[in-house]
Amino acid sequence: MPAFVRNILANKEFMKYFHNFSWMLSEYVLKFFATFLISIYIARYLGPKDYGLLSYIITIVFFFMALSRLAMETTLVRELVKSPEKKNESISTAFLLMLVGSIISILIANIFAYVFETDPQIKLYVLILSAALIFQPFFVIDYNFQADLKAKYPSIAKSVALFLSSIYKIYLVYYEFDFIYILVAYILDFFLISVFLYIFSLSKSPVKLFTQFSFLRAKRFLSSSLPLVFSSLSMYTFTMLDKLMIKQMLGIKSLGYYSASTKIYEGWMFVPIIAIASLFPILIKFKKQSGSKYKTNLIRIFSFITWLGLIIAAISTIFREEIIFYLFGSAYSKANTSLPILMWAAAFIGMGTISYKYFSIENLEKKFLIRAIVSLATNFPLNLLLIPLYGINGAAFSTLVSVIISYYIIDYFDPKTKELFSMKNTAILLPFYKLIGKSPL
């Protein structure tokens, strides 16, 4: 066995993080294949029109999920790592804040549907699916396990819930149940996850969800998380805005084609999300212990995620027709031109996902909010211009341009993120440095 491998295996701290990451990655792989394959199964059953309708309803409701979570996946994890002695107070405060956020999100989602939708059926579907938001507060249990590097337990909980809900969805499609039953099945996902997370918390890491609320801590949480919430909403508005505008300009069937492309694109986006979520606690510790170690590892993460995204984008460009045909069938052939455009955008969104955590660690949450606003301000007029001219390809290209500007170029113009811009450039060039036998790290 090579010496460097032995050294890695002997490093208990590294192996602890690697073990944690392995569980999260395993859950991701299962979630990706199960969710992705089930979505394809449902898409083939429903056809482009009804699949476009399902995608539209999910987009509206899940948009407000970012509001219901209040960015606690970042804020709470960071607080638990920094102040483990305040665990119960932090978790109880976060749970009650998310509960209020969930109720508000349900109300806003239904007000949105009531005001902007004329179809009473769509209003009813939004009302039904919005019930899923009430289970969001229980994800504080997941964040607690993440902070303790015990991803094994929430990974098992979510995997079991996913398996059961997937079996149920297959049953519904196989026996050709109506559309509304498939919609309700998405609520089951979150209900089962909440139940299993709570069961694991009772036996492995008991938490108090109601008894130790702190107004002072709530104020601090909201001060830190609200910029991240607005950033998340702005990020998610990319997909939502595209789908809203495609539905209005091109119709629900075109939205079905576009949704097939975005399903592949969104599936890939889980890779940087799961990677940085697992590595977030160790990056916080590196920041506290050694600035150079923190910077070096951040560059390596940027490089890995960016280049992996670029390779996937290239593969998607070359085999776009085959990918759409074999996954969704000939009925969705019009999706194969928008797919590669979105996949090139995914490489830069991977950068944005890591930047999101960087801003959190550096207490620069407002910086990401500014970039999210810029991306939205770029995306909307481009959609207005390009969708009428190029259809769903115009929407995909608008997303590509917007993410390049907001997740990469804009860092050059902000004095406080010039170093981040430099790290991203180093990350992009890192493989070439290795080819010539030099290292910038």
Contacts in CASP RR format, 6 or more apart in sequence:
PFRMAT RR
TARGET T0000
AUTHOR 0000-0000-0000
METHOD contacts of the structure
MODEL  1
MPAFVRNILANKEFMKYFHNFSWMLSEYVLKFFATFLISIYIARYLGPKD
YGLLSYIITIVFFFMALSRLAMETTLVRELVKSPEKKNESISTAFLLMLV
GSIISILIANIFAYVFETDPQIKLYVLILSAALIFQPFFVIDYNFQADLK
AKYPSIAKSVALFLSSIYKIYLVYYEFDFIYILVAYILDFFLISVFLYIF
SLSKSPVKLFTQFSFLRAKRFLSSSLPLVFSSLSMYTFTMLDKLMIKQML
GIKSLGYYSASTKIYEGWMFVPIIAIASLFPILIKFKKQSGSKYKTNLIR
IFSFITWLGLIIAAISTIFREEIIFYLFGSAYSKANTSLPILMWAAAFIG
MGTISYKYFSIENLEKKFLIRAIVSLATNFPLNLLLIPLYGINGAAFSTL
VSVIISYYIIDYFDPKTKELFSMKNTAILLPFYKLIGKSPL
8 14 0 8 1.000
8 15 0 8 1.000
9 15 0 8 1.000
16 149 0 8 1.000
17 149 0 8 1.000
17 278 0 8 1.000
17 279 0 8 1.000
17 281 0 8 1.000
17 282 0 8 1.000
19 149 0 8 1.000
19 152 0 8 1.000
20 146 0 8 1.000
20 149 0 8 1.000
20 150 0 8 1.000
20 151 0 8 1.000
20 152 0 8 1.000
20 278 0 8 1.000
21 151 0 8 1.000
21 275 0 8 1.000
21 278 0 8 1.000
21 279 0 8 1.000
23 151 0 8 1.000
23 152 0 8 1.000
23 155 0 8 1.000
24 146 0 8 1.000
24 151 0 8 1.000
24 155 0 8 1.000
24 274 0 8 1.000
24 277 0 8 1.000
24 278 0 8 1.000
25 274 0 8 1.000
25 275 0 8 1.000
25 278 0 8 1.000
26 155 0 8 1.000
26 159 0 8 1.000
27 151 0 8 1.000
27 154 0 8 1.000
27 155 0 8 1.000
27 158 0 8 1.000
27 159 0 8 1.000
27 274 0 8 1.000
28 270 0 8 1.000
28 271 0 8 1.000
28 274 0 8 1.000
30 159 0 8 1.000
30 162 0 8 1.000
30 163 0 8 1.000
31 158 0 8 1.000
31 159 0 8 1.000
31 162 0 8 1.000
31 270 0 8 1.000
32 267 0 8 1.000
32 270 0 8 1.000
34 162 0 8 1.000
34 163 0 8 1.000
34 166 0 8 1.000
35 162 0 8 1.000
35 166 0 8 1.000
35 267 0 8 1.000
36 263 0 8 1.000
36 267 0 8 1.000
38 166 0 8 1.000
38 169 0 8 1.000
38 170 0 8 1.000
39 263 0 8 1.000
40 263 0 8 1.000
40 327 0 8 1.000
40 328 0 8 1.000
41 169 0 8 1.000
41 170 0 8 1.000
41 173 0 8 1.000
42 51 0 8 1.000
42 54 0 8 1.000
42 169 0 8 1.000
42 173 0 8 1.000
42 182 0 8 1.000
43 51 0 8 1.000
43 259 0 8 1.000
43 260 0 8 1.000
43 263 0 8 1.000
43 328 0 8 1.000
43 332 0 8 1.000
44 328 0 8 1.000
44 329 0 8 1.000
44 331 0 8 1.000
45 173 0 8 1.000
45 176 0 8 1.000
46 52 0 8 1.000
46 54 0 8 1.000
46 179 0 8 1.000
46 182 0 8 1.000
47 256 0 8 1.000
47 331 0 8 1.000
48 253 0 8 1.000
48 256 0 8 1.000
48 257 0 8 1.000
48 260 0 8 1.000
48 331 0 8 1.000
48 332 0 8 1.000
49 252 0 8 1.000
49 253 0 8 1.000
49 256 0 8 1.000
50 179 0 8 1.000
51 256 0 8 1.000
51 259 0 8 1.000
51 260 0 8 1.000
52 252 0 8 1.000
52 253 0 8 1.000
52 255 0 8 1.000
52 256 0 8 1.000
52 259 0 8 1.000
53 122 0 8 1.000
53 125 0 8 1.000
53 179 0 8 1.000
53 252 0 8 1.000
54 179 0 8 1.000
54 182 0 8 1.000
54 183 0 8 1.000
55 243 0 8 1.000
55 255 0 8 1.000
55 256 0 8 1.000
55 259 0 8 1.000
55 262 0 8 1.000
56 122 0 8 1.000
56 243 0 8 1.000
56 247 0 8 1.000
56 252 0 8 1.000
56 255 0 8 1.000
57 122 0 8 1.000
57 125 0 8 1.000
57 126 0 8 1.000
57 129 0 8 1.000
57 183 0 8 1.000
58 129 0 8 1.000
58 186 0 8 1.000
59 239 0 8 1.000
59 240 0 8 1.000
59 243 0 8 1.000
59 244 0 8 1.000
60 109 0 8 1.000
60 112 0 8 1.000
60 113 0 8 1.000
60 126 0 8 1.000
60 240 0 8 1.000
61 109 0 8 1.000
61 126 0 8 1.000
61 129 0 8 1.000
61 130 0 8 1.000
61 132 0 8 1.000
61 133 0 8 1.000
62 236 0 8 1.000
63 109 0 8 1.000
63 233 0 8 1.000
63 236 0 8 1.000
63 237 0 8 1.000
63 240 0 8 1.000
64 105 0 8 1.000
64 106 0 8 1.000
64 108 0 8 1.000
64 109 0 8 1.000
64 130 0 8 1.000
64 133 0 8 1.000
65 105 0 8 1.000
65 133 0 8 1.000
65 136 0 8 1.000
66 229 0 8 1.000
66 232 0 8 1.000
66 233 0 8 1.000
66 236 0 8 1.000
67 101 0 8 1.000
67 104 0 8 1.000
67 105 0 8 1.000
67 108 0 8 1.000
67 229 0 8 1.000
67 233 0 8 1.000
68 98 0 8 1.000
68 101 0 8 1.000
68 102 0 8 1.000
68 104 0 8 1.000
68 105 0 8 1.000
68 133 0 8 1.000
68 136 0 8 1.000
69 98 0 8 1.000
69 136 0 8 1.000
69 139 0 8 1.000
69 229 0 8 1.000
69 232 0 8 1.000
70 94 0 8 1.000
70 97 0 8 1.000
70 98 0 8 1.000
70 101 0 8 1.000
70 221 0 8 1.000
70 222 0 8 1.000
70 225 0 8 1.000
70 226 0 8 1.000
70 229 0 8 1.000
71 225 0 8 1.000
71 226 0 8 1.000
71 228 0 8 1.000
71 229 0 8 1.000
71 231 0 8 1.000
71 232 0 8 1.000
72 94 0 8 1.000
72 97 0 8 1.000
72 98 0 8 1.000
72 139 0 8 1.000
72 140 0 8 1.000
72 143 0 8 1.000
72 221 0 8 1.000
72 225 0 8 1.000
73 139 0 8 1.000
73 143 0 8 1.000
73 277 0 8 1.000
74 225 0 8 1.000
74 228 0 8 1.000
74 280 0 8 1.000
74 356 0 8 1.000
74 357 0 8 1.000
74 360 0 8 1.000
75 94 0 8 1.000
75 221 0 8 1.000
75 224 0 8 1.000
75 225 0 8 1.000
75 228 0 8 1.000
75 360 0 8 1.000
76 90 0 8 1.000
76 91 0 8 1.000
76 94 0 8 1.000
76 140 0 8 1.000
76 143 0 8 1.000
76 144 0 8 1.000
76 147 0 8 1.000
76 221 0 8 1.000
77 143 0 8 1.000
77 146 0 8 1.000
77 147 0 8 1.000
77 280 0 8 1.000
77 281 0 8 1.000
78 280 0 8 1.000
78 284 0 8 1.000
78 360 0 8 1.000
78 361 0 8 1.000
79 86 0 8 1.000
79 90 0 8 1.000
79 221 0 8 1.000
80 87 0 8 1.000
80 90 0 8 1.000
80 91 0 8 1.000
80 143 0 8 1.000
80 144 0 8 1.000
80 147 0 8 1.000
80 148 0 8 1.000
81 147 0 8 1.000
81 281 0 8 1.000
81 284 0 8 1.000
81 285 0 8 1.000
82 284 0 8 1.000
83 90 0 8 1.000
84 147 0 8 1.000
86 217 0 8 1.000
87 144 0 8 1.000
87 207 0 8 1.000
88 207 0 8 1.000
88 208 0 8 1.000
88 211 0 8 1.000
88 212 0 8 1.000
89 212 0 8 1.000
89 213 0 8 1.000
89 214 0 8 1.000
89 217 0 8 1.000
90 217 0 8 1.000
91 140 0 8 1.000
91 141 0 8 1.000
91 144 0 8 1.000
91 207 0 8 1.000
91 208 0 8 1.000
91 209 0 8 1.000
92 207 0 8 1.000
92 208 0 8 1.000
92 209 0 8 1.000
92 210 0 8 1.000
92 211 0 8 1.000
92 212 0 8 1.000
92 213 0 8 1.000
92 214 0 8 1.000
93 212 0 8 1.000
93 213 0 8 1.000
93 214 0 8 1.000
93 217 0 8 1.000
93 218 0 8 1.000
93 221 0 8 1.000
94 140 0 8 1.000
94 143 0 8 1.000
94 221 0 8 1.000
95 137 0 8 1.000
95 138 0 8 1.000
95 140 0 8 1.000
95 209 0 8 1.000
95 210 0 8 1.000
96 137 0 8 1.000
96 209 0 8 1.000
96 210 0 8 1.000
96 213 0 8 1.000
96 218 0 8 1.000
97 218 0 8 1.000
97 221 0 8 1.000
97 222 0 8 1.000
98 136 0 8 1.000
98 137 0 8 1.000
98 139 0 8 1.000
98 140 0 8 1.000
99 137 0 8 1.000
102 133 0 8 1.000
102 134 0 8 1.000
102 135 0 8 1.000
102 136 0 8 1.000
102 137 0 8 1.000
103 134 0 8 1.000
105 130 0 8 1.000
105 133 0 8 1.000
106 130 0 8 1.000
106 131 0 8 1.000
106 133 0 8 1.000
106 134 0 8 1.000
109 126 0 8 1.000
109 130 0 8 1.000
109 133 0 8 1.000
110 123 0 8 1.000
110 126 0 8 1.000
110 127 0 8 1.000
110 130 0 8 1.000
112 126 0 8 1.000
113 122 0 8 1.000
113 123 0 8 1.000
113 126 0 8 1.000
113 127 0 8 1.000
114 123 0 8 1.000
117 123 0 8 1.000
117 126 0 8 1.000
125 180 0 8 1.000
125 183 0 8 1.000
128 180 0 8 1.000
128 183 0 8 1.000
128 184 0 8 1.000
128 187 0 8 1.000
129 183 0 8 1.000
129 186 0 8 1.000
129 187 0 8 1.000
131 187 0 8 1.000
132 186 0 8 1.000
132 187 0 8 1.000
132 189 0 8 1.000
132 190 0 8 1.000
132 191 0 8 1.000
135 190 0 8 1.000
135 191 0 8 1.000
135 193 0 8 1.000
135 194 0 8 1.000
136 190 0 8 1.000
137 209 0 8 1.000
138 193 0 8 1.000
138 194 0 8 1.000
138 197 0 8 1.000
138 198 0 8 1.000
139 193 0 8 1.000
139 194 0 8 1.000
139 197 0 8 1.000
140 207 0 8 1.000
140 209 0 8 1.000
141 154 0 8 1.000
141 197 0 8 1.000
141 198 0 8 1.000
141 200 0 8 1.000
141 201 0 8 1.000
141 205 0 8 1.000
141 207 0 8 1.000
142 154 0 8 1.000
142 157 0 8 1.000
142 158 0 8 1.000
142 197 0 8 1.000
144 201 0 8 1.000
144 205 0 8 1.000
144 207 0 8 1.000
145 151 0 8 1.000
145 152 0 8 1.000
145 153 0 8 1.000
145 154 0 8 1.000
145 200 0 8 1.000
145 204 0 8 1.000
145 205 0 8 1.000
146 154 0 8 1.000
146 277 0 8 1.000
146 278 0 8 1.000
146 280 0 8 1.000
146 281 0 8 1.000
147 281 0 8 1.000
148 205 0 8 1.000
149 281 0 8 1.000
150 204 0 8 1.000
150 205 0 8 1.000
151 278 0 8 1.000
153 200 0 8 1.000
153 204 0 8 1.000
153 205 0 8 1.000
154 197 0 8 1.000
154 200 0 8 1.000
156 196 0 8 1.000
156 200 0 8 1.000
157 193 0 8 1.000
157 196 0 8 1.000
157 197 0 8 1.000
157 199 0 8 1.000
157 200 0 8 1.000
158 193 0 8 1.000
158 196 0 8 1.000
158 197 0 8 1.000
160 192 0 8 1.000
160 196 0 8 1.000
161 189 0 8 1.000
161 192 0 8 1.000
161 193 0 8 1.000
161 195 0 8 1.000
161 196 0 8 1.000
162 189 0 8 1.000
162 193 0 8 1.000
164 192 0 8 1.000
165 185 0 8 1.000
165 188 0 8 1.000
165 189 0 8 1.000
165 192 0 8 1.000
168 185 0 8 1.000
168 188 0 8 1.000
169 182 0 8 1.000
169 185 0 8 1.000
172 181 0 8 1.000
172 182 0 8 1.000
172 185 0 8 1.000
173 182 0 8 1.000
201 207 0 8 1.000
224 363 0 8 1.000
224 365 0 8 1.000
225 365 0 8 1.000
227 365 0 8 1.000
227 366 0 8 1.000
227 368 0 8 1.000
227 369 0 8 1.000
228 356 0 8 1.000
228 360 0 8 1.000
228 365 0 8 1.000
228 368 0 8 1.000
228 369 0 8 1.000
230 369 0 8 1.000
230 372 0 8 1.000
231 356 0 8 1.000
231 365 0 8 1.000
231 368 0 8 1.000
231 369 0 8 1.000
231 371 0 8 1.000
231 372 0 8 1.000
233 372 0 8 1.000
234 369 0 8 1.000
234 372 0 8 1.000
234 373 0 8 1.000
234 375 0 8 1.000
234 376 0 8 1.000
235 372 0 8 1.000
235 375 0 8 1.000
237 376 0 8 1.000
237 379 0 8 1.000
238 375 0 8 1.000
238 376 0 8 1.000
238 379 0 8 1.000
238 399 0 8 1.000
238 402 0 8 1.000
238 403 0 8 1.000
239 262 0 8 1.000
239 266 0 8 1.000
241 376 0 8 1.000
241 379 0 8 1.000
241 380 0 8 1.000
241 383 0 8 1.000
242 258 0 8 1.000
242 262 0 8 1.000
242 379 0 8 1.000
242 383 0 8 1.000
242 395 0 8 1.000
242 396 0 8 1.000
242 398 0 8 1.000
242 399 0 8 1.000
243 255 0 8 1.000
243 258 0 8 1.000
243 259 0 8 1.000
243 262 0 8 1.000
245 383 0 8 1.000
245 384 0 8 1.000
245 387 0 8 1.000
245 395 0 8 1.000
246 254 0 8 1.000
246 255 0 8 1.000
246 258 0 8 1.000
246 387 0 8 1.000
246 391 0 8 1.000
246 392 0 8 1.000
246 395 0 8 1.000
247 254 0 8 1.000
247 255 0 8 1.000
249 387 0 8 1.000
249 388 0 8 1.000
249 391 0 8 1.000
250 387 0 8 1.000
250 391 0 8 1.000
250 392 0 8 1.000
254 334 0 8 1.000
254 391 0 8 1.000
254 392 0 8 1.000
256 332 0 8 1.000
256 335 0 8 1.000
257 332 0 8 1.000
257 334 0 8 1.000
257 335 0 8 1.000
257 338 0 8 1.000
257 392 0 8 1.000
258 335 0 8 1.000
258 338 0 8 1.000
258 392 0 8 1.000
258 395 0 8 1.000
258 396 0 8 1.000
260 324 0 8 1.000
260 327 0 8 1.000
260 328 0 8 1.000
260 332 0 8 1.000
260 335 0 8 1.000
261 324 0 8 1.000
261 335 0 8 1.000
261 338 0 8 1.000
261 339 0 8 1.000
261 342 0 8 1.000
261 392 0 8 1.000
261 396 0 8 1.000
262 342 0 8 1.000
264 316 0 8 1.000
264 323 0 8 1.000
264 327 0 8 1.000
264 339 0 8 1.000
264 342 0 8 1.000
264 343 0 8 1.000
265 339 0 8 1.000
265 342 0 8 1.000
265 343 0 8 1.000
265 345 0 8 1.000
265 346 0 8 1.000
268 309 0 8 1.000
268 312 0 8 1.000
268 343 0 8 1.000
268 346 0 8 1.000
269 346 0 8 1.000
269 349 0 8 1.000
269 350 0 8 1.000
269 353 0 8 1.000
271 305 0 8 1.000
271 308 0 8 1.000
271 309 0 8 1.000
272 305 0 8 1.000
272 349 0 8 1.000
272 350 0 8 1.000
272 353 0 8 1.000
272 354 0 8 1.000
273 353 0 8 1.000
275 301 0 8 1.000
275 304 0 8 1.000
275 305 0 8 1.000
276 301 0 8 1.000
276 305 0 8 1.000
276 353 0 8 1.000
276 354 0 8 1.000
276 356 0 8 1.000
276 357 0 8 1.000
279 297 0 8 1.000
279 301 0 8 1.000
280 357 0 8 1.000
282 297 0 8 1.000
283 294 0 8 1.000
283 297 0 8 1.000
283 298 0 8 1.000
283 357 0 8 1.000
283 361 0 8 1.000
284 361 0 8 1.000
286 293 0 8 1.000
286 294 0 8 1.000
286 297 0 8 1.000
287 294 0 8 1.000
287 361 0 8 1.000
295 423 0 8 1.000
296 441 0 8 1.000
298 354 0 8 1.000
298 358 0 8 1.000
298 423 0 8 1.000
299 423 0 8 1.000
299 426 0 8 1.000
299 427 0 8 1.000
299 430 0 8 1.000
299 441 0 8 1.000
300 427 0 8 1.000
300 430 0 8 1.000
300 441 0 8 1.000
301 354 0 8 1.000
302 351 0 8 1.000
302 354 0 8 1.000
302 423 0 8 1.000
302 424 0 8 1.000
302 427 0 8 1.000
303 426 0 8 1.000
303 427 0 8 1.000
303 428 0 8 1.000
303 430 0 8 1.000
303 431 0 8 1.000
305 350 0 8 1.000
305 351 0 8 1.000
305 353 0 8 1.000
305 354 0 8 1.000
306 347 0 8 1.000
306 348 0 8 1.000
306 350 0 8 1.000
306 351 0 8 1.000
306 424 0 8 1.000
306 427 0 8 1.000
306 428 0 8 1.000
307 428 0 8 1.000
307 431 0 8 1.000
309 343 0 8 1.000
309 346 0 8 1.000
309 347 0 8 1.000
309 350 0 8 1.000
310 344 0 8 1.000
310 347 0 8 1.000
312 343 0 8 1.000
312 346 0 8 1.000
312 347 0 8 1.000
313 340 0 8 1.000
313 343 0 8 1.000
313 344 0 8 1.000
313 346 0 8 1.000
313 347 0 8 1.000
316 323 0 8 1.000
316 339 0 8 1.000
316 340 0 8 1.000
316 343 0 8 1.000
317 340 0 8 1.000
317 343 0 8 1.000
317 344 0 8 1.000
320 336 0 8 1.000
320 337 0 8 1.000
320 339 0 8 1.000
320 340 0 8 1.000
321 333 0 8 1.000
321 336 0 8 1.000
323 336 0 8 1.000
323 339 0 8 1.000
324 332 0 8 1.000
324 333 0 8 1.000
324 335 0 8 1.000
324 336 0 8 1.000
324 339 0 8 1.000
325 333 0 8 1.000
325 336 0 8 1.000
328 335 0 8 1.000
334 392 0 8 1.000
335 392 0 8 1.000
337 392 0 8 1.000
337 393 0 8 1.000
338 392 0 8 1.000
338 393 0 8 1.000
338 394 0 8 1.000
338 395 0 8 1.000
338 396 0 8 1.000
341 393 0 8 1.000
341 396 0 8 1.000
341 397 0 8 1.000
341 399 0 8 1.000
341 400 0 8 1.000
342 396 0 8 1.000
342 399 0 8 1.000
342 400 0 8 1.000
344 400 0 8 1.000
345 396 0 8 1.000
345 399 0 8 1.000
345 400 0 8 1.000
345 403 0 8 1.000
345 404 0 8 1.000
348 400 0 8 1.000
348 403 0 8 1.000
348 404 0 8 1.000
348 407 0 8 1.000
348 408 0 8 1.000
349 403 0 8 1.000
349 407 0 8 1.000
350 407 0 8 1.000
351 407 0 8 1.000
351 408 0 8 1.000
351 424 0 8 1.000
352 403 0 8 1.000
352 407 0 8 1.000
355 368 0 8 1.000
355 371 0 8 1.000
355 407 0 8 1.000
355 411 0 8 1.000
355 420 0 8 1.000
356 368 0 8 1.000
358 364 0 8 1.000
358 420 0 8 1.000
359 365 0 8 1.000
359 367 0 8 1.000
359 368 0 8 1.000
364 416 0 8 1.000
364 417 0 8 1.000
367 414 0 8 1.000
367 416 0 8 1.000
367 417 0 8 1.000
370 414 0 8 1.000
371 406 0 8 1.000
371 407 0 8 1.000
371 410 0 8 1.000
372 406 0 8 1.000
374 405 0 8 1.000
374 406 0 8 1.000
374 410 0 8 1.000
375 402 0 8 1.000
375 403 0 8 1.000
375 405 0 8 1.000
375 406 0 8 1.000
375 407 0 8 1.000
376 402 0 8 1.000
378 398 0 8 1.000
378 401 0 8 1.000
378 402 0 8 1.000
378 405 0 8 1.000
378 406 0 8 1.000
379 398 0 8 1.000
379 399 0 8 1.000
379 402 0 8 1.000
382 394 0 8 1.000
382 397 0 8 1.000
382 398 0 8 1.000
382 401 0 8 1.000
382 402 0 8 1.000
383 394 0 8 1.000
383 395 0 8 1.000
383 398 0 8 1.000
386 393 0 8 1.000
386 394 0 8 1.000
386 395 0 8 1.000
386 397 0 8 1.000
386 398 0 8 1.000
387 394 0 8 1.000
387 395 0 8 1.000
387 398 0 8 1.000
390 397 0 8 1.000
408 421 0 8 1.000
408 424 0 8 1.000
410 417 0 8 1.000
411 417 0 8 1.000
411 418 0 8 1.000
411 420 0 8 1.000
411 421 0 8 1.000
411 424 0 8 1.000
412 418 0 8 1.000
412 421 0 8 1.000
426 440 0 8 1.000
426 441 0 8 1.000
429 440 0 8 1.000
430 440 0 8 1.000
430 441 0 8 1.000
433 439 0 8 1.000
433 440 0 8 1.000
END
